[in-house]
Every structure is written in C-alpha cells, then in structure tokens.
C-alpha cells in the first residue's frame, strides 16, 4: 500500500493576472502573435486560488501593476525561507520593475528583503527540500546568486544546470513533493546534474517528456495534495500510486507566457 502522506498548511502569495498579456518574447513558449484571453486567465487563476483555500491554505495577493503582464508569476519574485526574503533581480529588462512591487509587499508585511547582486529569479530557480536548497542555472539565475542564497539562509545549496530552453527555470523541470523527495524530468538537466539528483533523491518521481511539456512539473505540493496540470496524465497517475492526491488545475491560458501553477505561487515560509 502507498504511504499515507501528510498535508502541512501553507501560506501562498499570488498576483491576479488583471493585466496579463504576451507583449514580448523571453522564453520559447511566448509568441507575440498568439491571442491572449485575459478573462479566461483570470478565471483559471481564481480556480487555483480557490483550490488552495479549499485545501486549508492561506492565500495573500500582491496588487497587479499596469504594464507588467508577467507579474502574475509570483514565484519569480523572491525566495522566502525561515522568515528571510531573498528578492529578485530579473534577467529580462521587461520584468525588472516587478522586483520593486514585490519588495514593497514584503516590507509592508513586516519582512526585511535582501536584494541580490546577481541575476536571481526567486523560486523559479530556488527550491528548498530535504534541508538543501536546489538551485537552477543555465538560462536565468546566475551561479553567483546561489552563493548569495547560501550566505543569507545558511542552507547548503546544490547547483543544477538546465540545458533545454523549454525548461528555462528549475520550477518547470522539478518540484518538491514534501520535505524529503522531489519529482523531476531528467532530460532538462546536464549529465552531471542528473547524477546529483539521482544520488540525492533515489526514490524521486521521474516524469516523462510529455508530462514535462504539459507543465506537470510546474506543480505545488503541500505534502499530500499536489496541485497539477490535468494534461500531465502519466505524472498524475504515478503520484496517485505513490500516495499523493492530485488536484487538477488548468492554467492553459497562462502557459502562453511559459507559466503554470508553481509560477503563479510564491510560498511564504515564515
């Protein structure tokens, strides 16, 4: 029988996609000629927020700012660990103003914010799990930011190199299932990084390319419930076999900008 998984209540920070659009191209998923249905994006986002609250989680929101269409992707704005906040320094000029908007929210909520010196895109590339901080690089977050994170949080940081531009952030190729294990797509990583992951997480859930392309790894887990794209069929089935409870949430409209469930979700670990 699969293990009984335990849910831990979480606090999530999100941003309504009121101004969501695709106005530029900064990853392979984005096409400026693709029409965007902002009303649909809003409905899908509300479904995600409602799902979090229905499963006992707290959801805060940052007011969206006109002219910042990617601000909905709250995960990229920071990493919050033990009440400390490492802010963001975005790679793309179009997204750089988002840092100040999120910093204002954190300071208003009583947090001190450390502004990184190197390019750092928050939980997009920084994933705490098992007493470690998994840190992605290759397309966005710079290795120097990994060192900054380790100094700020005092947590051993493990660098992982992404090699496929479709998986430009770590959170498109890997997510933490609980405090001990992860799910990931091996094909997104360099050979050395695959070896590191296999050594650290021998019981990891391995996703197929099809499930990864369906944004199945851009998921959020509370330790029991996994909020996941319903199109990642194989991964959904495997999680069920492992004792997790998949909660399907369709954010297909937001995927037009290369984002999904985790991209829209910043965890506030205080």
C-alpha positions, 0 to 999 in steps of 0.5 A, spaced: 500 500 500 502 507 498 504 511 504 499 515 507 502 522 506 501 528 510 498 535 508 502 541 512 498 548 511 501 553 507 501 560 506 501 562 498 502 569 495 499 570 488 498 576 483 491 576 479 493 576 472 488 583 471 493 585 466 496 579 463 498 579 456 504 576 451 507 583 449 514 580 448 518 574 447 523 571 453 522 564 453 520 559 447 513 558 449 511 566 448 509 568 441 507 575 440 502 573 435 498 568 439 491 571 442 491 572 449 484 571 453 485 575 459 478 573 462 479 566 461 486 567 465 483 570 470 478 565 471 483 559 471 487 563 476 481 564 481 480 556 480 487 555 483 486 560 488 480 557 490 483 550 490 488 552 495 483 555 500 479 549 499 485 545 501 486 549 508 491 554 505 492 561 506 492 565 500 495 573 500 495 577 493 500 582 491 496 588 487 497 587 479 501 593 476 499 596 469 504 594 464 507 588 467 503 582 464 508 577 467 507 579 474 502 574 475 508 569 476 509 570 483 514 565 484 519 569 480 519 574 485 523 572 491 525 566 495 522 566 502 525 561 507 525 561 515 522 568 515 528 571 510 526 574 503 531 573 498 528 578 492 529 578 485 533 581 480 530 579 473 534 577 467 529 580 462 529 588 462 521 587 461 520 584 468 525 588 472 520 593 475 516 587 478 522 586 483 520 593 486 512 591 487 514 585 490 519 588 495 514 593 497 509 587 499 514 584 503 516 590 507 509 592 508 508 585 511 513 586 516 519 582 512 526 585 511 528 583 503 535 582 501 536 584 494 541 580 490 547 582 486 546 577 481 541 575 476 536 571 481 529 569 479 526 567 486 523 560 486 523 559 479 530 557 480 530 556 488 527 550 491 528 548 498 527 540 500 530 535 504 534 541 508 538 543 501 536 548 497 536 546 489 538 551 485 537 552 477 542 555 472 543 555 465 538 560 462 536 565 468 539 565 475 546 566 475 551 561 479 553 567 483 546 568 486 546 561 489 552 563 493 548 569 495 542 564 497 547 560 501 550 566 505 543 569 507 539 562 509 545 558 511 542 552 507 547 548 503 545 549 496 546 544 490 547 547 483 543 544 477 544 546 470 538 546 465 540 545 458 533 545 454 530 552 453 523 549 454 525 548 461 528 555 462 527 555 470 528 549 475 520 550 477 518 547 470 523 541 470 522 539 478 518 540 484 518 538 491 513 533 493 514 534 501 520 535 505 524 529 503 523 527 495 522 531 489 519 529 482 523 531 476 524 530 468 531 528 467 532 530 460 532 538 462 538 537 466 546 536 464 549 529 465 552 531 471 546 534 474 542 528 473 547 524 477 546 529 483 539 528 483 539 521 482 544 520 488 540 525 492 533 523 491 533 515 489 526 514 490 524 521 486 518 521 481 521 521 474 516 524 469 516 523 462 517 528 456 510 529 455 508 530 462 514 535 462 511 539 456 504 539 459 507 543 465 506 537 470 512 539 473 510 546 474 506 543 480 505 545 488 505 540 493 503 541 500 505 534 502 499 530 500 495 534 495 499 536 489 496 541 485 497 539 477 496 540 470 490 535 468 494 534 461 500 531 465 496 524 465 502 519 466 505 524 472 498 524 475 497 517 475 504 515 478 503 520 484 496 517 485 500 510 486 505 513 490 500 516 495 499 523 493 492 526 491 492 530 485 488 536 484 487 538 477 488 545 475 488 548 468 492 554 467 492 553 459 491 560 458 497 562 462 502 557 459 502 562 453 507 566 457 511 559 459 507 559 466 503 554 470 501 553 477 508 553 481 509 560 477 503 563 479 505 561 487 510 564 491 510 560 498 511 564 504 515 560 509 515 564 515 
